[in-house]
Amino acid sequence: MTSPPPDHLTRTALDHRIETAVGRSVEELRQHRDDGLLDASHTALADAHRDLVAAERDVGFYRLRLARLASSDLPVDQALFARIDRTIDQLAQAARLRDAKQTTAAAALEPIEADAPRQVPRQIPTKDVAALLAIAQGAKLHEHLVTHRLAVATPTRTRISYAQLQRLEANGFVERDSSHPVQAGQPVTLTDAGRAVLTSPRRAGAPGTAPAPLPPAFPAVSPPRR
């Protein structure tokens, strides 16, 4: 019996609306979800869409089973009728579940669609994108005990200067947990705006450049005086 297509080939009635609202394919949305790059609303949408795809695959499975029963060379007898009736019941139940999952996904999509006109992709230099990607995997700002120099440590060993960190903070892309002393390491994490930069489509341009510099949202933080 032919199997339903895998998840990445299973389309749903909401796919076009989702792709229009988020500005990327549902496959990219799922990948960003797995990478932990989405904010709460987009994460909820990705999870709801994943559930919808699974429910859609179940509908396809029982449709294929019913088609096989109807078109096969099986003897036309009471046993066949019983199998067809059972499959119809299973298909109806799968369709009801699919409709419920679609309602849930549509509810998760609505606030994103409402905000979509105000979501303008922000172009930043390639080196800042690399820094955000490194910070997404975990980062801490440390102060050297002897030299008192500030540096950002990341698992990927990506070089992030304190000045670059200040710029990312000023643009609202990252934030520090100042409840920790810098001598022990202040955790640095992405904000929703920082995650949006990583998941938004980037226009082509010269490496390391942006179409226009972004004005700082607030004054840069000066390093502590000693």
ChimeraX attribute file (.defattr): number of C-alpha atoms within 10 A of each C-alpha:
attribute: neighborCount
match mode: 1-to-1
recipient: residues
	/A:1	8
	/A:2	8
	/A:3	11
	/A:4	17
	/A:5	12
	/A:6	11
	/A:7	13
	/A:8	10
	/A:9	11
	/A:10	15
	/A:11	16
	/A:12	15
	/A:13	12
	/A:14	16
	/A:15	15
	/A:16	12
	/A:17	14
	/A:18	23
	/A:19	15
	/A:20	13
	/A:21	19
	/A:22	20
	/A:23	17
	/A:24	14
	/A:25	14
	/A:26	21
	/A:27	14
	/A:28	14
	/A:29	24
	/A:30	20
	/A:31	15
	/A:32	18
	/A:33	19
	/A:34	12
	/A:35	11
	/A:36	13
	/A:37	24
	/A:38	25
	/A:39	16
	/A:40	10
	/A:41	12
	/A:42	21
	/A:43	19
	/A:44	18
	/A:45	24
	/A:46	26
	/A:47	16
	/A:48	20
	/A:49	26
	/A:50	17
	/A:51	17
	/A:52	26
	/A:53	24
	/A:54	16
	/A:55	22
	/A:56	24
	/A:57	23
	/A:58	20
	/A:59	22
	/A:60	19
	/A:61	19
	/A:62	21
	/A:63	19
	/A:64	18
	/A:65	19
	/A:66	20
	/A:67	12
	/A:68	15
	/A:69	17
	/A:70	14
	/A:71	8
	/A:72	10
	/A:73	8
	/A:74	11
	/A:75	9
	/A:76	11
	/A:77	8
	/A:78	9
	/A:79	11
	/A:80	14
	/A:81	14
	/A:82	11
	/A:83	14
	/A:84	18
	/A:85	13
	/A:86	13
	/A:87	18
	/A:88	16
	/A:89	13
	/A:90	18
	/A:91	21
	/A:92	15
	/A:93	14
	/A:94	21
	/A:95	18
	/A:96	14
	/A:97	17
	/A:98	22
	/A:99	15
	/A:100	14
	/A:101	21
	/A:102	22
	/A:103	15
	/A:104	17
	/A:105	22
	/A:106	19
	/A:107	14
	/A:108	20
	/A:109	23
	/A:110	15
	/A:111	13
	/A:112	17
	/A:113	17
	/A:114	11
	/A:115	11
	/A:116	14
	/A:117	9
	/A:118	8
	/A:119	15
	/A:120	10
	/A:121	16
	/A:122	19
	/A:123	21
	/A:124	19
	/A:125	16
	/A:126	15
	/A:127	16
	/A:128	19
	/A:129	17
	/A:130	15
	/A:131	21
	/A:132	25
	/A:133	19
	/A:134	19
	/A:135	24
	/A:136	22
	/A:137	15
	/A:138	16
	/A:139	25
	/A:140	20
	/A:141	25
	/A:142	20
	/A:143	18
	/A:144	13
	/A:145	11
	/A:146	6
	/A:147	7
	/A:148	14
	/A:149	11
	/A:150	19
	/A:151	19
	/A:152	23
	/A:153	21
	/A:154	20
	/A:155	12
	/A:156	13
	/A:157	10
	/A:158	17
	/A:159	15
	/A:160	21
	/A:161	15
	/A:162	17
	/A:163	15
	/A:164	15
	/A:165	24
	/A:166	19
	/A:167	21
	/A:168	22
	/A:169	23
	/A:170	19
	/A:171	19
	/A:172	17
	/A:173	20
	/A:174	22
	/A:175	18
	/A:176	18
	/A:177	14
	/A:178	12
	/A:179	8
	/A:180	12
	/A:181	13
	/A:182	19
	/A:183	13
	/A:184	13
	/A:185	21
	/A:186	20
	/A:187	21
	/A:188	22
	/A:189	20
	/A:190	24
	/A:191	19
	/A:192	15
	/A:193	17
	/A:194	26
	/A:195	21
	/A:196	20
	/A:197	20
	/A:198	20
	/A:199	20
	/A:200	16
	/A:201	14
	/A:202	13
	/A:203	11
	/A:204	9
	/A:205	12
	/A:206	10
	/A:207	9
	/A:208	11
	/A:209	15
	/A:210	17
	/A:211	13
	/A:212	10
	/A:213	11
	/A:214	13
	/A:215	9
	/A:216	14
	/A:217	11
	/A:218	10
	/A:219	11
	/A:220	15
	/A:221	12
	/A:222	9
	/A:223	11
	/A:224	7
	/A:225	5
	/A:226	4
